[in-house]
Amino acid sequence: MIAKLNNGVLIPPEEKITIANPPEQLLKDYAGYKDYIESPTPDYDPETQFLVPEYTETDAQITCTWQVKDLPQPDEPAEMG
């Protein structure tokens, strides 16, 4: 059992403990977070293309790279007449 003493009162740990603004190393060591690396976005034409993120993960980091995809083109309207 663990406890702490506050002004002479024995306090057992709470069922759930929330740590506000925990340091990154604490999140890495105990909550499974990793360093996140995002590559620069490539040049693309937003009128005809869009970006799709791709993630890879190692034991120590998560890396985001980008794929450039073409926007789907609307079908040509049928000719009248």
CORKA-V799002 format. One record per residue. RES is the residue in one letter. PSI is psi in radians with two decimals (none if undefined). BURIAL is # if it has 9 or more other C-alpha atoms within 8 Angstrom, else .. D_LAST is the distance of its C-alpha to the last C-alpha in Angstrom with 1 decimal. Layout:
RES	PSI	BURIAL	D_LAST
RES	PSI	BURIAL	D_LAST
This chain:
M	2.58	.	86.3
I	2.75	.	85.4
A	3.03	.	85.9
K	2.75	.	86.6
L	2.16	.	89.2
N	1.88	.	88.2
N	0.73	.	91.2
G	0.03	.	93.2
V	2.22	.	90.6
L	2.18	.	89.4
I	2.02	.	85.6
P	2.84	.	83.9
P	2.63	.	80.4
E	2.82	.	77.4
E	-0.70	.	75.1
K	2.28	.	72.3
I	2.28	.	72.8
T	2.29	.	70.2
I	2.02	.	70.8
A	2.31	.	69.1
N	0.99	.	67.8
P	2.60	.	69.3
P	2.65	.	69.8
E	-0.71	.	67.2
Q	-0.62	.	69.9
L	-0.75	#	70.7
L	-0.66	#	67.0
K	-0.80	#	67.0
D	-0.65	.	70.3
Y	-0.26	.	69.9
A	0.04	.	66.3
G	0.17	.	64.5
Y	2.72	.	62.7
K	2.87	.	62.1
D	2.47	.	61.4
Y	2.16	.	57.7
I	2.17	.	56.4
E	2.13	.	52.9
S	2.73	.	51.7
P	2.58	.	49.9
T	2.41	.	46.2
P	2.87	.	44.4
D	2.41	.	42.1
Y	2.85	.	38.4
D	1.83	.	35.2
P	-0.25	.	34.7
E	-0.52	.	31.1
T	-0.11	.	30.3
Q	2.86	#	33.5
F	2.86	#	36.1
L	2.49	.	39.7
V	2.16	.	41.2
P	2.54	.	45.0
E	2.26	.	47.1
Y	2.39	.	50.6
T	2.62	.	53.6
E	2.38	.	57.0
T	-3.06	.	60.6
D	-0.46	.	63.9
A	-0.29	.	64.1
Q	2.84	#	60.6
I	2.27	#	56.9
T	2.36	#	54.6
C	2.18	#	51.0
T	2.97	#	48.8
W	2.47	#	45.1
Q	2.41	.	42.0
V	2.18	#	38.9
K	2.61	.	35.7
D	2.43	.	32.1
L	2.49	.	30.0
P	2.40	.	27.3
Q	2.35	.	23.9
P	2.58	.	21.1
D	2.53	.	18.2
E	2.38	.	15.3
P	2.50	.	12.5
A	2.50	.	9.6
E	2.39	.	6.5
M	2.45	.	3.7
G	none	.	0.0
